[in-house]
Amino acid sequence: MSFSRFLPLYRKQGVFYKLKMNDDIKIVAISKDINGLLVRFNGVKGSINCPSLVKMIRRIVPLPWIFQVIPYGEHKRSLEGILTELENHRATICNLISNTSEEKKDYLDLLLQYSNCLSESIILFLKIVTLLDGVSNNQVNYKWKDYIKDEDRFEESFESCCLLGDRLTMFYKKLIADIV
């Protein structure tokens, strides 16, 4: 597995430090990649759930020329790609756990929990997007009550993921300080 987006240098207070071991580089690269997947997921989520003035006006006054179709099919494919990449990273994390020191194992365990939680959230959101895609193509009857229930379940899952993310960020800063 290549980590082409990561340079084996870390900058701290204006000085570049070379990372010590190959596993350290992999751990940092996986962490950055998982953060990148979160950013991509938030982009998809934001493009679907983003409240805007135009959408608020559209709900009150039906102006069809203002309405812009949400490409649920594209978002569905994007979410499936994110899930695939996340699964690959989880497999790499499991391999790294067996070969690292105890303090890095704690970090990798937390990273694995976070990636599992993020994966669960993405799966719940993918279910919603798939059903909305079916509704937009007149293939599925997705009731408003079911949508609200699914959205609440997703929000609860994503909130727990964010809490884990806060803990992970603290661990990450400590790990980087120990590596350098």
Salt bridges, closest charged atoms under 4 A:
ASP24 OD1 - LYS104 NZ 2.68
ASP33 OD1 - ARG5 NH2 2.86
ASP33 OD2 - HIS89 NE2 3.77
GLU85 OE2 - ARG40 NH1 2.87
GLU87 OE1 - ARG90 NH2 2.48
ASP150 OD1 - LYS127 NZ 3.40
ASP150 OD1 - ARG153 NH1 3.61
